Amino acid sequence: MKKISVIFILPDLETGGAERIVTTIANHLSRDRFDPKILLLRKQGGYLNFVKKDVEIIDINTERIRHSLKPILGEIYRRKPDIVFSGFGEVNAYLALFIKLFPRTKFIARETNVVTQHVTRKEIKFFYNFYNNYQKIIAQSDDMMHDLIDNFNIKKKKIVKINNPVDFDFINEKLAGSVRPDCFKYNYKHVVAIGNLSARKGFDNLLKVFSRLKNENILLHILGDGKDKEVLLQMKDFLGLKNVIFHGRHDNPYQFLKYADLFILSSRYEGFPNVLLEAGACGTYSLANHCPGGINEIIQYQVNGEISNIEDYDGFSQRIMTVLQESHNRDAIKNSIKSRFSKDIILNKYEKLLIDLMMK
């Protein structure tokens, strides 16, 4: 039986959500049925070390996405894959215009966010006029699916909803032998937030919430880097938040999640937040902002977390205090995630999609 050749396209393999998901899919597709490759605009990023050796990395060595189209199209023409799987919103948008040049190749786009919340540049929105050229479009959440149908006139039959997988084996491997971080003082409660330091992640709102908790024995640990780092550091100083620590990007955020008393998702919008899944996989209870992007599909109320409005700074700070005084069943939290989003469950859906597409 001929293997189905699949080329996954990403800008790089930096440690972000889309990169983690595509790496997981490529690593674990059945090798009896599939021959996966990953095409990168730039061969860099922390997840390069986690790609299995039998997954070929194609490096087109291009800095800007808009300059990458010609080499991407050249690789597709030369390699003639059965399926091209584009896993990053901006690449998806540009590539949509050229799909009909390759009638023998099936094209899949995996969206990464609720598009109307995320895409602001008019020239990129223009390319969504051609999104129906894709044979299939993967939406990670109901919010994303309805946004594509209602605001971009994507045909409903084109969209397949597949949630993100959680690789428990990977997380447990990263946690093997892990110890409580030195910065976790024993007479404090510890709250963790993780993400790119940009407006989308809402850390400005989280700092305003913690300005209400100055006098409590609670430390907030923020992991991540990004363009808003200096602004957030200035805001921290302005608000006098000695109980907030910016750790930068961390190789093993799972160590922080495992020993945290609470994880907070402060985002203004999401696609289907991997970090919320991973917090649950570490057995940590979550308090998430009420925002678009599948939050209510992940949170099972008072089992693995709860949802509140972070812009109600007083109300959100009170929820933090209440949650930190409660006890939560870490095994129940893990099982809540594992029973719905484990790698095997989600990978079966991806394999079925790829096989069904080749039979049409």
N, C-alpha and C positions, 0 to 999 in steps of 0.2 A: 504494500500500500504506500503510495507516494505521500511523503510528509507535506503538510501545509506550511509554506514559507511565509513568515510574518516579520515585517520590519516595523519596529516601534520607533517613533520620532519624538525626541525631547531636545530642549536647548542644551542641557548638561545633566550631570547627576549630582548636583548639590543636594543638601539634605532638606528637601521640601516634600510636600505631600504627594504631588504628581510623580515626582522622581521615585519616591518610595513605592508607590503603587505599581508603576510600570516595571520597576526592578523585581518586585514580588511576582508579578504575572509572568514576566519573561523567565525568571528562575524556575518557576514551578509548573509551567505548561508541560503536559505529557510529551516526552521526547519520542514516543512511539508514533505520535500523530503530528507533532509540530517541530519546525526548525526556526527558532526565534533569533532575531538580531536586533540590536539597538543602534539607531542612527542618532548621533549627537552633533549639534552645531559646534560644540567645543568639548573635547575630552577632558573633563575636569569634574571634581566634586567628590564628596565623602562616600557616596554610594558606589563609586567605581570598585571599591574593595569588596563589595558584597555581591557583585555580578558573577554568576557561575562561569567557569572557564569555557564551557561549551556555548556560551552566548557571545557571538561575535560583536565587537564594538566597531561601528563605522564612524570615523571622525572626519567631518567635512571642514573642520577648522575655520569656522566663520564666526565673527564676533556679533554681528547684528542679524536679527531674525529676517529683516526685509532683504538682506543680501544673501540669505541662505537658500532662496527658492530655486535658483538655477542649479546649484550643486545637489539639492535634494531631488529635483526632477531628474537630474542626470543619473543619480544612483538608482532611482526607481526604473528608469529606462534600461539601464545596464543590467540590473539584477533581476528584473521582472518577477517581483514577489507575488504570491497569491493574494496577500492582504497587506495593506499599509494601515498602521494603527497610529494615528497622530494624537499625542497625549498632552498637548499644551495649547491653551486657548488661542494665542496669537498665531502660532503656526497653523492651527486648524483653520483659522479664518482665511489666511493667505492661500493655503493649499486648496481650499474649496473651489477656487476659480479654475484650477488646472486638472481636476479629476477626470474630466471627459477625454483627456489626451491618452488615457490608459484604460481602454475598454475591457481588457482582460484582467485587470487588477481590481479587487474590492477595497473600498476605503471606509475606514471607521474613524470617527472623531470622538475623543473622550473629553467632555467639557470639565473644567476644573472649578468653576464658580457659577453662581447665578449671574448670567451675562449682563443683564441690565444694571445690576449693582456694580459690576466689575469693569466693564468696558466703557470708557468715556471718549476715546478718540474716534472722530467721525469716519476716518478712512478705514478703521478696523470694522466698525459697525457696517460699513458698506459691503464688506465681504460676506457678511452673514446673509446677504441676499442670495448667495450661491450655496448656502449650507445644505439645501435639499439635494445637492449633487452627491453628498455622501450616501453610501448604501445604508449605513447605520450610524446613529449618534448615541453615545452612552451618556445618560444623565445619572448622577449619583444619588439624587434625592428628588422627592416630589416637587419641591420648590423649584429646582432647576428644570425639571421636565415641563412644568406649567409655564415657566418663564419663556422657554424656547417656543412652545406652541402659541402662547398668547401674544408675545411681543415680537417674534421673528418669523411667524407663519411657517414654522417647521411642521411637516406632516407628522401626525401622531404615530403612524405606522413606521416611521423612520427611527423613532426613539425607543431605546431599550434602557430600562432603569436597572442599574446594577450598583449596589452599595460598595463601599470600599472594604477590602479585606484587612484583617488583622493577623499578622504573622506571629503567633504566640511563641513558636520555636525561636524566632529571631530575638524577641523581647526577653524570653527566659535565658537565652544564651548571654545577652548583654547584662542580665541581672545576676548571673552566676557569680557567686563570691562577692557581690556588691555589699558595701557597708554604708551605714548612715553617713551622709555628707558631713564633713567637719563643721560646716557653717550652720548646721541644724542644732541650735542651742536647746538643751534639755528642758529648760523652764519656759519655753515658748511653744506656741502652736505654729505650724509651718504651712503656708499656702503657696502653691506653685502656679505660675502662668508661663506659657511657652508660645513663641511665635515670632514672625518677622516684625521688627519695630517700625511699623507703618500705620497710617491712619486706619486702614481696614481692620486691624486687630484690636483697636479700641483701648490701648493701654493708657491713653490720656484719661478716659473715664475711670479706669481701674485705680489710677493714682488719686483721683478725686474721691473715690469710695474710701480708699485707705487714709485719706486726710481725716475721715471720721473715726478712724481706729488708732490714732496716734498713741493713745494712752493704754492700749491693750497689749498684752504679751503675745503679739502675733507678728511674725516675719513674713513678708511677701518676697518670694524669689522669682525674678523674671529672667527666663532663658531665651536668648535670641539676639539677633543683630539686625540692623537696617538703617534706612536713611533718616529716620526720626529719632535716632538714639540721642543726639545732643539736645534736641528739644525736650525729650522726655527726662533727661538728666537735669536740665535746667528747671523743669517743672517740679521734679522731685525736690530739688533744693529750695525752690520758691515756697513749696508747701511744707517744708521742714520735715520730710519723711525719712527719718533715720531708720525706720523699720522696713524699708524697701531696698532690696539688693538686686542690682543688674549684674548678671553673671556672664553676659555675652553668649555666643553660640557654644553649645556643649556637646562633646562627642557621645556622651551617654546620659541623655535626659531621663531615661527610665529609672536611673538611680534616684533622681530627685522625686519622680512620681511615686515610686514605691514607698518612700519614707514620708511623703507629704500627708498632712492631715486633711487637705482639701486641694482640688484642682479647680481653677477658674478659667472659663473661656469668656473673654470680654469682647469678642469680635462684633463688628457692625454687620457683617454678612460672611457667609462661608459657602462652600460647595457641599462637602460632607466631611467635617473636620476629623482628620486622622488622629490628631492629638487628643481629641475627646474619646475616641475609641481606645487609644493607647493608655490613657489614664485609667480607663475601666479595666483594661487588660492587666494593669499593675495593681488592681484592687483598690483604686483610690476614688472616693466619692467626688462628684463634680457639681459645680454651680455654674450654669451657663447663661449668658445673656440671651434674651428672647430676640432672635434675629433670623433672617432667611438663611436656608442652607441645610435642612435636614436635621436640625438640632432635636426637634420633637420626635424624630424617628430613632434617635440614639438613646435619648434619656427615657428611662422608665422611672416614673416619679417615685422618689424615696426608696428606690432599689439601688440604682447606680448614680442617681443624681437628681437635680431639679433645675427649673428654669425660672429666671426672674429678670426684671428690667433694670439693667445696670445704670441707666440714666436717672433712675430714682436712687440717688446716692445714699440717702439715709436708709431707705428700705433695703437696698442691696447689702449695705454694711450690717444691718441687723440680721439679715439672712446668714451672712458669714458667721456672726457671733452664735446664732442658734445652731447652725450645722456643726460648728466646732465643739459645741457642748454635747452633741449626740454621739452615739456609737453606731458604726455601720459594719455590716457583714462583708468582709473583703472577698470571701469566696463567692457570695451571692453577686457581688459587683462583677467579678471576673466572669461568672457563668452567664450573666446578663449579656455580656458582649460576645463571649465565645459561642453561645447557642444561636446567635443571629449573624455574626460577621466574621467567623473564623475563616482562615485562609482556604480551607478545603471547600466550604460552602460556596464562597464567592468564586473561587477558581473553576468550579464546576459550571457556573453560569457563564463565565468567560469562554470556556472551552465549547460549550453548547452554542454560544453565539457565533464563534469562529467557524465551527463545523457546519452549522445551518447556513451560514452565509455562502460557503463554498458549494452547497448543494442547490443553490438557486440559479 
